[in-house]
């Protein structure tokens, strides 16, 4: 091994919005908070969110699209990426809109703070309850099928309100006949897959929906919605998708006379340090490149048909929250055997289902957070204690580590907490947010008591021969007939 250190490695991969630094004693700091102090105060494992990074990412993506688009821009945080109320509260302070699926995300969005005029409800087969709440709040509702029109009209009529709606389009660019993805193992014709996706409607159906909505007083059609998601970081593919959105809008205008005042091009924007690409090298494209490509492709189609440019909406999640989160963990045991080294830590891939060489193949950077200045000595797999391989980092460069040393996993702000689960009944960690040197809990740590609270045992399953268990007694009592 060379004399390279974890601090050297971190310096190579830092991006402008990372608020990570290393103290003289070799401890990682998130903003001004020491990771060892955070673990000492709040326990391990621990999710940590940076207030400053969230704000910096939002401001940059908004500036990029405002520079590229001559009309109004609404950057709508996709709360599914990180559902903490505190994240939503930061972004509301910054002026962000929001993308929601279902009642839970609607309520979480407004719990953190939201301007209803900047919020959209997405999803297929929305419940009456979700539609009613969206109408009550006054958010835009993106319709996914013809049948939804009548359901929503009935809800709006009963509430005595008028609902703003967009139509979600099924967008299948012809150029996607040759498509390469750096996120999933796919190379070839993506069009059949896009056609199979449950979301969106084709042009003939959209035309019928436009005419039907125009005849209903309780509904106001404002435009279109589309979403590719994080299928690729390829700039050409992204521009082709947004050009196709514009082409469909032009065709629908020719057929129905409707000119959208809003076009929502969805999310999926790749980040500079992009673990989903399965490559530690930085993304070749900045967000400004994506903004220019997307906005230019969409505007080119609309302007070529003399359609007025609408407000541009977009729904970033991972771009805003991805590097704002770090998962901290402590070393338990270290095993050397068969010419390999395993560093066992108290965090597992149940907390971050999208990471780890043993899961989706993405590669989050795993670093020795309390020994940043010590030279590398090992190539090791960092693994969690649950009953699957739980590989948090494969073949990581690490210094020699001991029990209770701190490990940090970068880019844990996206689809970690929202996708986490409780395999082996492992309680999930707390989350704290830091601002400067301040830190506050934004999500309490789970306990066995909170995990077992909804378990029930019907009266015929009472087991008198088992050792005493307070949770079994509670489950039996709760499951007893009234």
C-alpha positions in Angstrom: 0.0 0.0 0.0 1.1 3.6 -0.6 1.2 6.3 2.0 -2.0 7.7 0.7 -4.6 8.5 3.3 -8.4 8.7 3.5 -8.1 12.5 3.6 -6.3 12.3 0.2 -9.0 10.1 -1.2 -11.8 12.5 0.1 -10.0 15.5 -1.4 -10.1 13.9 -4.9 -13.9 13.3 -4.8 -15.3 16.4 -3.1 -17.8 18.4 -5.0 -18.5 22.1 -4.6 -21.6 21.6 -2.4 -20.0 19.0 0.0 -19.5 20.5 3.4 -17.0 17.9 4.5 -13.6 18.6 6.0 -10.9 16.9 8.1 -9.5 18.3 11.4 -5.8 18.2 12.3 -6.5 15.1 14.4 -7.9 13.2 11.4 -11.6 13.4 12.2 -14.2 14.0 9.5 -16.4 17.0 10.1 -19.8 17.6 8.5 -20.1 21.3 8.3 -18.5 22.2 11.7 -19.7 19.1 13.5 -17.2 16.3 14.3 -18.5 12.8 13.4 -17.0 11.4 16.6 -18.9 14.0 18.7 -22.1 13.2 16.7 -21.8 9.5 17.4 -21.0 10.1 21.0 -24.1 12.3 21.4 -26.6 10.6 19.2 -25.4 7.0 19.0 -24.5 4.7 16.2 -25.4 4.1 13.4 -26.5 7.6 12.5 -27.8 9.4 9.5 -26.5 13.0 9.3 -27.9 15.7 7.0 -26.2 18.9 6.1 -28.4 22.0 6.0 -25.8 23.9 3.9 -25.5 21.2 1.3 -29.2 21.0 0.8 -29.4 24.7 0.2 -26.4 24.8 -2.1 -27.7 22.0 -4.3 -31.2 23.6 -4.6 -29.7 27.0 -5.4 -27.4 25.6 -8.1 -30.1 23.5 -9.9 -32.5 26.4 -9.8 -29.9 28.8 -11.1 -29.0 26.4 -13.9 -32.5 26.0 -15.2 -33.4 29.7 -14.7 -30.3 30.5 -16.8 -31.3 28.0 -19.5 -35.1 28.7 -19.6 -36.5 32.1 -20.5 -39.7 31.7 -18.6 -40.6 30.9 -15.0 -39.0 27.8 -13.4 -40.4 25.7 -10.5 -37.8 23.3 -8.9 -40.0 20.8 -7.2 -38.3 18.6 -4.6 -39.2 14.9 -5.0 -39.8 14.1 -1.3 -39.7 10.3 -2.0 -35.9 10.7 -2.2 -35.6 11.8 1.5 -38.9 12.1 3.3 -37.7 13.9 6.5 -39.9 16.9 7.4 -36.7 18.8 8.1 -35.4 18.4 4.5 -38.7 19.7 3.2 -38.6 22.6 5.7 -35.1 23.6 4.4 -36.3 23.5 0.8 -39.5 25.4 1.6 -37.4 28.2 3.1 -35.5 28.2 -0.2 -38.7 28.5 -2.3 -38.9 25.0 -3.6 -42.0 23.4 -5.0 -42.7 19.7 -4.5 -43.6 16.4 -6.1 -45.8 14.0 -4.0 -47.2 10.5 -4.3 -50.2 9.7 -2.2 -51.5 11.1 1.1 -48.3 10.3 3.1 -46.1 12.4 0.8 -48.7 15.2 0.6 -48.9 15.4 4.4 -45.1 15.2 4.8 -44.6 18.0 2.2 -47.0 20.3 4.0 -45.7 19.3 7.4 -42.3 20.7 6.3 -43.9 23.7 4.6 -45.2 24.2 1.1 -46.7 26.7 -1.3 -49.7 24.8 -2.8 -49.3 26.6 -6.1 -45.8 24.9 -6.5 -46.8 21.4 -5.5 -48.0 18.5 -7.7 -49.6 15.2 -6.8 -48.3 12.4 -9.1 -49.1 8.7 -9.4 -51.3 6.1 -11.0 -54.6 4.9 -9.6 -54.8 7.7 -7.0 -57.3 7.1 -4.2 -60.3 9.2 -3.6 -58.8 10.3 -0.3 -55.6 11.5 -2.0 -57.5 13.4 -4.6 -59.8 15.0 -2.0 -56.8 16.1 0.1 -55.0 17.4 -3.0 -58.2 19.4 -4.0 -58.5 20.7 -0.4 -54.9 21.9 -0.4 -55.1 23.4 -3.9 -52.1 21.5 -5.4 -51.8 20.6 -9.1 -52.9 17.0 -9.9 -51.1 15.1 -12.7 -53.7 12.9 -14.3 -52.6 9.4 -15.4 -55.6 8.1 -17.2 -59.0 9.0 -18.7 -61.0 7.4 -15.9 -59.3 9.7 -13.4 -61.0 12.7 -14.9 -64.4 11.8 -13.8 -63.3 10.7 -10.3 -61.5 14.0 -9.8 -64.3 16.1 -11.2 -66.7 14.4 -8.7 -64.3 15.1 -5.8 -63.9 18.8 -6.8 -67.6 19.2 -7.3 -68.3 17.9 -3.9 -65.7 20.2 -2.4 -67.0 23.2 -4.3 -63.5 23.8 -5.7 -61.7 24.0 -9.0 -58.7 21.7 -9.5 -55.6 22.4 -11.6 -54.5 19.4 -13.6 -51.8 18.3 -16.0 -51.8 15.2 -18.2 -48.9 12.7 -17.8 -47.7 11.8 -21.3 -46.1 8.5 -22.3 -42.9 9.7 -23.8 -41.0 7.2 -26.1 -38.4 8.9 -28.3 -37.5 7.0 -31.5 -33.8 7.5 -30.7 -34.2 5.2 -27.7 -34.0 2.3 -30.1 -30.3 2.4 -29.2 -30.1 3.2 -25.4 -27.3 2.7 -22.9 -27.9 2.9 -19.2 -25.2 3.4 -16.6 -27.7 2.7 -13.8 -29.1 -0.7 -14.8 -27.6 -3.4 -17.0 -29.3 -2.4 -20.2 -28.2 -1.7 -23.7 -30.5 -1.9 -26.7 -34.0 -0.8 -27.6 -35.7 0.9 -24.6 -38.9 1.7 -26.3 -40.8 -1.6 -25.5 -39.9 -1.1 -21.8 -41.1 2.5 -21.8 -44.3 1.4 -23.5 -44.8 -1.2 -20.7 -44.4 1.3 -17.9 -47.7 1.9 -16.2 -47.5 5.7 -16.2 -48.7 8.2 -18.8 -51.0 8.2 -21.8 -50.3 8.1 -25.5 -51.1 11.0 -27.9 -54.7 9.8 -28.9 -55.7 9.3 -25.3 -54.2 12.7 -24.3 -56.2 14.4 -27.0 -59.4 12.9 -25.7 -58.5 13.9 -22.2 -57.9 17.5 -23.3 -61.3 17.7 -24.8 -63.1 16.1 -21.9 -61.3 18.3 -19.3 -62.3 21.4 -21.3 -66.0 20.5 -20.9 -65.7 20.2 -17.0 -66.0 23.5 -15.1 -64.4 22.0 -12.0 -61.1 21.2 -13.8 -58.5 23.6 -15.2 -55.9 22.0 -17.6 -52.6 23.8 -17.3 -50.2 21.5 -19.1 -48.3 18.2 -19.2 -46.1 16.0 -17.0 -43.4 13.5 -18.0 -40.7 11.6 -16.2 -37.8 9.6 -17.3 -36.1 9.1 -13.9 -32.5 8.2 -13.3 -32.2 5.8 -16.2 -29.0 7.4 -17.6 -26.5 10.2 -17.2 -26.2 10.4 -21.0 -26.7 14.0 -22.1 -28.0 13.0 -25.5 -30.6 10.7 -24.1 -31.9 13.3 -21.7 -32.2 15.9 -24.4 -34.0 13.4 -26.7 -36.5 12.7 -24.0 -37.3 16.4 -23.4 -37.4 17.1 -27.2 -40.0 14.3 -27.5 -42.1 16.0 -24.7 -42.0 19.2 -26.8 -42.9 17.3 -30.0 -46.0 15.7 -28.3 -47.1 19.1 -27.0 -46.9 20.5 -30.5 -48.9 17.7 -32.0 -51.5 18.0 -29.3 -51.8 21.7 -30.0 -52.3 21.1 -33.7 -55.1 18.5 -32.9 -56.9 20.3 -30.0 -55.7 23.9 -30.0 -54.5 23.6 -26.4 -51.3 25.4 -25.5 -49.8 24.4 -22.2 -48.9 27.0 -19.6 -46.9 24.4 -17.7 -44.6 21.6 -18.7 -43.2 19.4 -16.0 -40.2 17.4 -17.3 -39.8 15.3 -14.1 -36.6 14.3 -12.4 -33.7 11.9 -12.5 -30.9 14.4 -12.8 -27.5 12.7 -12.3 -25.1 14.1 -9.8 -21.4 14.9 -10.1 -20.3 12.2 -7.6 -22.8 9.6 -8.8 -22.6 6.3 -7.0 -25.5 4.9 -9.1 -23.2 4.9 -12.1 -21.1 2.2 -10.4 -18.1 4.3 -11.2 -16.0 6.4 -8.8 -15.0 8.8 -11.5 -17.0 12.1 -11.5 -19.9 12.5 -13.9 -18.6 14.2 -17.1 -21.5 16.6 -17.1 -22.5 19.3 -14.7 -26.1 20.2 -13.9 -25.7 23.3 -16.1 -25.0 21.0 -19.0 -28.2 19.0 -18.3 -30.2 22.3 -18.0 -28.9 23.7 -21.2 -29.6 20.4 -23.1 -33.0 19.8 -21.7 -34.3 23.3 -21.9 -32.8 23.8 -25.3 -34.4 20.6 -26.7 -37.8 21.4 -25.2 -37.7 25.1 -26.2 -36.5 24.2 -29.7 -39.6 22.0 -30.4 -42.1 24.6 -29.0 -40.5 27.6 -30.6 -40.4 25.9 -34.0 -44.2 25.6 -33.9 -44.6 29.2 -32.6 -46.0 27.9 -29.3 -45.5 30.3 -26.3 -43.0 29.0 -23.8 -44.7 27.7 -20.7 -43.5 27.7 -17.1 -40.9 24.9 -16.7 -41.3 22.5 -13.8 -38.8 19.8 -12.8 -38.7 17.3 -10.0 -35.2 16.7 -8.7 -34.7 14.5 -5.7 -31.2 12.8 -5.6 -29.5 15.9 -7.1 -30.7 18.0 -4.1 -30.5 15.4 -1.2 -27.9 12.9 -2.4 -24.7 14.2 -1.0 -26.4 16.1 1.8 -26.6 12.8 3.8 -23.8 10.7 5.4 -24.4 7.4 7.2 -22.1 7.1 10.2 -21.3 3.7 11.8 -18.9 2.2 14.3 -16.5 -0.7 13.7 -17.4 -3.9 15.6 -15.1 -6.7 14.7 -12.4 -7.1 12.1 -11.8 -10.5 10.5 -8.7 -11.5 8.5 -8.9 -14.9 6.8 -8.2 -16.5 3.4 -6.2 -13.5 2.3 -9.2 -11.2 2.8 -10.3 -8.7 5.4 -13.8 -7.9 6.6 -14.6 -4.9 8.6 -17.9 -5.5 10.4 -19.8 -2.3 11.3 -23.1 -1.7 13.0 -24.9 -0.4 9.9 -26.2 -2.6 7.2 -27.6 -2.5 3.7 -31.1 -2.7 5.1 -30.6 1.0 5.7 -29.5 1.8 2.2 -31.0 -0.7 -0.2 -29.6 1.0 -3.2 -26.0 0.7 -2.2 -23.4 -2.0 -1.8 -21.6 -4.3 -4.2 -23.9 -7.2 -3.0 -27.1 -5.3 -3.8 -27.6 -3.1 -6.8 -24.0 -2.8 -7.7 -23.8 0.9 -6.9 -20.7 2.2 -5.3 -20.9 4.7 -2.4 -17.6 5.8 -1.0 -16.9 4.2 2.4 -14.2 6.0 4.4 -12.5 5.7 7.8 -14.0 8.8 9.4 -12.0 8.9 12.7 -8.6 8.1 11.2 -8.5 10.2 8.1 -4.7 11.0 8.3 -3.5 7.4 8.8 -2.1 5.7 5.8 -4.0 2.9 4.0 -3.0 -0.5 5.2 -5.9 -2.8 4.1 -8.1 -3.6 1.2 -11.3 -4.7 2.9 -15.0 -5.4 2.5 -17.1 -3.3 4.9 -20.1 -5.3 5.9 -23.1 -5.1 8.2 -24.3 -7.7 10.8 -27.6 -8.8 9.1 -28.2 -12.2 7.6 -27.5 -11.3 4.0 -24.0 -10.4 2.6 -24.8 -6.7 3.4 -21.7 -5.4 1.6 -21.6 -1.6 2.3 -18.3 -1.3 0.4 -16.3 -3.8 -1.5 -12.5 -3.8 -1.6 -12.2 -0.5 0.3 -8.9 1.3 0.9 -8.7 1.6 4.7 -6.1 2.2 7.4 -5.8 -0.4 10.1 -9.0 -0.1 12.2 -10.1 -1.1 15.7 -13.3 -1.6 17.5 -15.4 1.6 17.8 -13.5 3.5 15.0 -15.9 5.5 12.9 -16.8 4.7 9.3 -18.7 7.2 7.1 -20.7 6.3 3.9 -21.1 9.2 1.6 -24.1 10.1 -0.5 -26.6 8.6 1.9 -29.1 11.4 1.5 -31.0 9.7 -1.4 -33.2 6.7 -1.2 -31.7 5.4 2.0 -34.1 6.3 4.8 -37.1 6.2 2.4 -36.2 2.7 1.2 -34.9 1.2 4.4 -36.4 -1.8 6.1 -36.2 -3.8 9.3 -34.7 -7.2 8.3 -33.8 -9.2 11.4 -35.9 -6.8 13.4 -33.0 -4.3 13.4 -34.2 -0.9 14.6 -33.3 1.9 12.2 -31.1 4.8 13.4 -31.8 8.3 14.3 -31.3 11.1 11.8 -29.8 14.5 12.8 -29.4 17.6 10.8 -26.4 19.9 11.3 -26.1 23.6 10.7 -22.7 24.9 11.4 -21.7 23.4 14.7 -25.3 22.9 15.8 -27.0 19.5 15.5 -30.6 18.5 16.1 -32.6 15.2 15.8 -35.0 15.2 12.9 -36.0 11.5 13.1 -35.9 9.5 16.4 -34.0 6.2 16.6 -36.3 3.2 16.5 -36.3 0.8 19.4 -37.6 -2.8 19.8 -40.5 -1.3 21.8 -41.5 0.9 18.8 -41.0 -1.9 16.3 -43.1 -4.4 18.2 -45.9 -1.9 19.1 -48.2 -3.1 16.3 -47.7 -6.9 16.8 -50.7 -8.9 17.8 -51.2 -12.5 19.1 -54.8 -13.8 19.0 -55.9 -15.4 22.3 -55.6 -19.0 21.0 -51.8 -18.4 20.5 -51.2 -17.8 24.2 -48.1 -19.9 25.1 -47.9 -20.7 28.8 -44.7 -22.7 28.5 -42.4 -20.0 27.1 -40.2 -17.8 29.2 -41.7 -14.4 30.2 -41.7 -11.7 27.5 -43.2 -8.2 28.0 -43.7 -7.9 24.2 -45.5 -11.3 24.0 -47.8 -10.3 26.9 -48.6 -7.0 25.3 -49.3 -8.6 21.9 -51.6 -11.2 23.5 -53.5 -8.5 25.4 -53.8 -6.3 22.4 -55.0 -9.2 20.2 -57.6 -10.4 22.7 -61.2 -10.3 21.6 -63.2 -7.3 22.9 
